[in-house]
């Protein structure tokens, strides 16, 4: 039996890299996922976040942070190679980067007063994308020191990063967090990371 050369190469690549999947896409071989995490932002939930709280048992507020450290496609590709221990730098091109979850971790205080949270990516000025919903979480009893937020729909971060790279100017995209709950007695200091599944394309011919 004669094997297709592409599939032979695919099988060899999968076993040598220890990566789960492989398939043909756009004239090349797509493999992945390679999973890794990226820090994206940090912020504070405090009384000033809830400007109209007054004596209400629940109030909503919004925190926005600039994402001036959003990686470029080249930087993201390098993270992909290191995370997957891939020594094929001249052949690898990212094909998609799927958001699995956004994780908020409290470094001071906790999220017991937070009942609902929604996270958005706000592209920089000139974007073709509207604000992108990265998902939300809800709990009647509040959360602990960590909130894990899964997207409601598929989010390909590579599309957003490529567009961000292409738009000229010094403006930065933003991370917008809308939080609902009771006003915390003490400020909640937190940082956020994103967990992603990345895929790459090998053009072997």
C-alpha positions in Angstrom: 0.0 0.0 0.0 1.4 3.4 -1.0 0.9 6.2 1.6 0.3 9.9 0.5 3.5 11.8 1.3 1.6 14.5 3.1 0.1 12.0 5.5 3.4 10.3 6.1 4.9 13.6 7.0 1.9 14.4 9.2 2.3 11.2 11.2 6.0 11.7 11.6 5.4 15.3 12.7 2.7 14.3 15.2 4.8 11.7 16.9 8.0 13.7 16.9 6.2 16.8 18.4 3.8 15.0 20.7 0.9 17.0 19.3 -2.6 15.6 19.2 -4.0 16.6 15.8 -3.0 17.0 12.2 -4.9 17.8 9.0 -4.7 19.4 5.6 -5.7 23.0 5.3 -5.0 25.7 2.7 -2.5 23.6 0.9 -0.4 22.8 4.0 -0.6 20.6 7.0 -2.2 22.0 10.1 -1.2 20.6 13.5 -2.1 21.3 17.1 -3.2 22.3 19.5 -0.3 23.6 21.5 -1.7 25.0 24.7 -0.2 27.9 26.6 -1.2 30.9 28.7 -0.4 34.6 28.3 -0.7 37.4 30.9 -2.9 40.2 29.5 -3.8 42.8 32.2 -4.2 43.7 35.8 -6.7 45.9 37.6 -8.5 46.8 40.8 -12.1 46.5 41.8 -12.8 49.1 44.5 -15.6 51.5 45.5 -14.8 54.0 42.7 -15.6 51.3 40.1 -19.3 51.4 41.2 -20.1 55.2 40.7 -23.9 54.7 41.2 -23.8 52.2 43.9 -25.3 54.4 46.7 -27.1 52.0 49.1 -28.1 49.4 46.5 -27.4 45.7 47.4 -26.0 45.1 43.9 -24.3 47.6 41.5 -22.4 47.4 38.2 -19.2 49.0 37.2 -16.7 48.9 34.4 -12.9 48.8 34.4 -10.9 49.3 31.2 -7.2 48.6 30.8 -4.9 49.3 27.8 -3.4 46.2 26.2 -0.3 47.9 24.9 1.6 44.7 25.6 -0.6 42.6 23.3 1.9 40.3 21.5 2.5 40.7 17.8 2.1 37.7 15.5 5.9 37.2 15.4 6.0 37.2 19.2 3.1 34.8 19.5 4.7 32.5 17.0 7.8 32.4 19.1 5.8 31.6 22.2 4.1 28.8 20.2 7.5 27.3 19.2 8.8 27.4 22.8 5.6 25.9 24.3 5.5 23.1 21.7 9.3 22.6 21.8 9.2 22.9 18.0 12.5 23.3 16.1 10.9 24.0 12.7 11.1 27.8 12.8 11.5 28.3 9.0 8.3 26.2 8.3 5.9 27.1 11.0 3.1 29.7 10.4 0.3 30.2 12.9 -3.1 29.3 11.4 -5.4 30.0 14.4 -5.3 30.8 18.1 -8.5 29.7 19.9 -9.4 31.3 23.2 -10.2 28.6 25.8 -10.7 30.8 28.8 -9.9 34.1 30.5 -8.7 33.7 34.1 -8.9 36.4 36.7 -6.8 35.8 39.9 -7.0 38.0 43.0 -3.6 38.8 44.5 -5.2 40.8 47.3 -8.7 40.1 48.6 -11.1 37.8 46.8 -14.1 37.8 44.5 -16.8 36.9 47.1 -18.6 40.2 46.4 -18.7 39.6 42.7 -21.9 38.0 41.4 -21.5 38.5 37.7 -18.6 39.4 35.3 -18.3 40.0 31.6 -15.0 40.5 29.7 -14.6 42.2 26.3 -11.8 42.9 23.9 -12.0 46.4 22.5 -9.9 46.8 19.3 -7.9 49.9 18.6 -9.2 52.8 16.6 -9.7 51.9 12.9 -10.6 48.2 13.5 -13.0 46.4 11.3 -14.1 44.4 14.4 -16.7 45.5 16.8 -16.1 44.9 20.5 -15.4 41.2 21.0 -17.2 39.4 23.8 -14.7 37.1 25.5 -17.3 35.5 27.8 -18.8 35.9 31.3 -19.5 34.1 34.6 -22.3 34.3 37.1 -22.6 33.1 40.7 -25.3 34.0 43.3 -22.8 33.2 46.1 -19.8 35.0 44.6 -16.4 33.6 43.7 -13.2 32.7 45.5 -9.8 34.1 44.5 -10.1 32.9 40.9 -12.7 33.4 38.2 -12.6 31.3 35.0 -14.4 32.7 32.1 -15.1 30.7 28.9 -16.1 32.4 25.7 -19.7 32.1 24.5 -18.6 31.8 20.9 -15.4 30.8 19.1 -12.8 33.5 19.3 -9.7 33.4 17.1 -7.2 35.7 18.7 -4.9 35.4 15.7 -7.4 37.4 13.6 -7.5 40.2 16.2 -3.7 40.3 16.6 -3.1 40.3 12.8 -5.4 43.3 12.4 -3.8 45.1 15.4 -0.4 44.6 13.8 -1.7 46.1 10.5 -3.3 49.3 12.0 -0.8 52.2 12.2 -0.6 54.5 15.1 0.2 54.4 18.8 -3.3 53.6 20.1 -3.7 50.3 22.1 -6.6 47.9 22.2 -8.3 47.5 25.6 -9.6 44.9 27.9 -13.0 45.9 29.3 -14.4 44.2 32.4 -17.9 44.8 33.6 -18.5 43.6 37.1 -21.8 43.3 39.1 -22.0 42.7 42.8 -21.9 44.4 46.2 -19.2 47.0 46.7 -16.2 45.4 48.4 -15.1 46.6 51.7 -11.5 46.4 50.6 -10.0 46.8 47.1 -9.6 43.6 45.1 -6.3 43.6 43.3 -6.3 41.2 40.4 -4.5 40.1 37.2 -5.8 38.4 34.1 -4.4 35.7 31.8 -5.7 34.0 28.7 -5.4 30.3 28.0 -5.3 29.4 24.4 -5.1 26.5 21.9 -2.8 27.4 19.0 -2.5 25.7 15.7 0.2 26.1 13.0 0.5 25.4 9.3 3.4 23.5 7.7 4.0 24.2 4.0 6.0 21.1 3.2 6.0 21.4 -0.6 
